Amino acid sequence: MASLFHLHLISDATGETLTTIAKAAVVQFPQMRPIEHVYPLVRSQRQLERVLQEIESAPGIVLYTVISKELQAVIEQRCKELKLPCLHILEPIMHVFESYLGATQTPTVAGQHVLDADYFKRIEALNFSMAHDDGRLPVNLDLADIIIVGISRTSKTPTSIYLANRGYLTANYPIVPGVEIPQELLKPTTAFVVGLVASPDRIAQIRRNRVMMLADRDLDDYVDRDRITAEIMFTRRLCARQGWPVIDVTRRSIEETAATILKLLHERKEGGKPIAAAVEI
């Protein structure tokens, strides 16, 4: 049984940076399990005081990203008094930048969340992905940066949303043997098309859970392993014929799948030609 510990994350913004870094660290200690306390938008002495009271009542590791030097000093001093480990996550990184660039930082609260062109690009991409989810509006597929194809339950939608949050116009299209594929998908396109597959056992497990959630007992073919195997083979043959790379997502997280897609996309752009159809990752 995993040992529990308290992990306090203090941020003057959304806390997204902190939680991401903390998660990356925590997974390196599988024998430990954190009880996370996330405190976003902490920008005043009064707000911080309430946070510090909670930390005192549940001592643990304290990580923070706070721009205000005054608030930083209060956090450091209180943690010292409580004999708790405390770290400003971005400070070591900023020191490296300052040393190498020969320039000083200009502290900006929530600087990564400003409403700039990149922000609106992500919003546009998210709207596009939701409008072109699960095969909707195939006439617009040539507008996409990335098109994900695959059979049901291969994580097409969450991967599309993740890529959209990175600013890529991403559509996804379901592959169903026996159902005609639109010419908009098959014709030459500037979009990067990639197929997703997974092991039959993995897909069958996910589909069974889905059927149970829907309380539907009339979908035997949907969860049949032989049928799923045939669907996967159909997808692989289609991708090979069209010259689309295939990614096996059986043991991949959404983030890993998206990273692999972007790696292949960048390789294609750098090489100036499509990746060989035989590529399966």
Long-range contacts (C-beta under 8 A, 24 or more apart in sequence): 2-30, 2-31, 2-32, 2-33, 3-31, 3-32, 3-33, 4-32, 4-33, 4-34, 4-35, 5-32, 5-33, 5-34, 5-35, 5-60, 5-61, 6-34, 6-35, 6-37, 6-58, 6-59, 6-60, 6-61, 7-34, 7-35, 7-36, 7-37, 7-60, 7-61, 7-63, 8-37, 8-39, 8-51, 8-54, 8-55, 8-58, 8-60, 8-61, 8-62, 8-63, 9-36, 9-37, 9-38, 9-39, 9-63, 9-64, 10-39, 10-42, 10-48, 10-51, 10-62, 10-63, 10-64, 10-65, 10-66, 10-75, 11-38, 11-39, 11-40, 11-41, 11-42, 11-64, 11-65, 11-66, 12-41, 12-42, 12-43, 12-65, 12-66, 12-67, 12-68, 12-71, 12-109, 12-110, 13-40, 13-41, 13-65, 13-109, 13-110, 13-112, 13-113, 14-40, 14-41, 14-110, 14-113, 15-39, 15-40, 15-65, 17-65, 17-89, 17-90, 17-112, 18-63, 18-64, 18-65, 18-89, 21-63, 21-89, 22-63, 35-60, 42-66, 42-71, 43-68, 43-71, 43-109, 45-70, 45-71, 45-74, 48-74, 48-75, 52-78, 55-79, 55-82, 55-84, 56-82, 59-84, 60-84, 61-85, 61-86, 62-86, 62-87, 63-87, 63-89, 64-88, 64-89, 65-89, 65-90, 67-107, 67-108, 67-109, 118-167, 121-167, 122-164, 122-165, 122-166, 122-167, 124-169, 125-163, 125-164, 125-165, 125-166, 125-167, 125-168, 125-169, 125-170, 126-161, 126-164, 126-165, 128-164, 128-169, 128-170, 128-171, 129-160, 129-161, 129-163, 129-164, 129-169, 129-170, 129-171, 129-172, 130-161, 132-170, 132-171, 132-172, 133-157, 133-160, 133-171, 133-172, 134-172, 134-173, 134-174, 135-172, 135-173, 135-174, 138-173, 138-182, 138-184, 138-185, 139-184, 140-171, 141-171, 141-173, 141-182, 141-184, 141-185, 141-189, 141-191, 142-184, 142-189, 142-190, 142-191, 143-169, 144-169, 144-170, 144-171, 144-189, 144-191, 145-169, 145-170, 145-191, 145-192, 145-265, 146-170, 146-171, 146-191, 146-192, 146-193, 146-194, 146-261, 146-265, 147-171, 147-172, 147-173, 147-185, 147-189, 147-191, 147-192, 147-193, 147-194, 148-172, 148-173, 148-193, 148-194, 148-195, 148-196, 148-261, 149-173, 149-174, 149-175, 149-185, 149-193, 149-194, 149-195, 149-196, 149-235, 149-238, 149-239, 149-244, 150-174, 150-175, 150-195, 150-196, 150-197, 150-235, 151-175, 151-176, 151-197, 151-203, 151-228, 151-231, 151-232, 151-234, 151-235, 152-176, 152-203, 152-207, 152-222, 153-198, 153-203, 153-206, 153-207, 153-210, 154-196, 154-197, 154-198, 154-203, 154-249, 155-196, 155-249, 155-254, 155-257, 156-196, 158-254, 159-196, 159-254, 159-257, 159-258, 159-261, 162-254, 162-255, 162-258, 163-258, 163-261, 163-262, 166-258, 166-262, 168-262, 175-231, 175-234, 175-235, 175-238, 176-231, 177-230, 177-231, 177-234, 181-238, 186-242, 192-261, 192-264, 192-265, 192-268, 193-242, 193-244, 194-244, 194-245, 194-246, 194-247, 194-261, 194-264, 195-235, 195-236, 195-238, 195-239, 195-244, 195-245, 195-246, 195-247, 196-246, 196-247, 196-249, 196-257, 197-232, 197-235, 197-236, 197-246, 197-247, 197-248, 197-249, 198-232, 198-248, 198-249, 198-250, 199-248, 199-250, 200-225, 200-228, 200-229, 200-232, 201-225, 202-250, 203-228, 203-232, 204-228, 236-280, 239-277, 240-277, 240-278, 241-277, 242-277, 243-274, 243-275, 243-276, 243-277, 244-277, 245-275, 245-276, 245-277, 245-279, 245-280, 245-281, 246-279, 246-280, 246-281, 247-280, 247-281, 248-280, 248-281
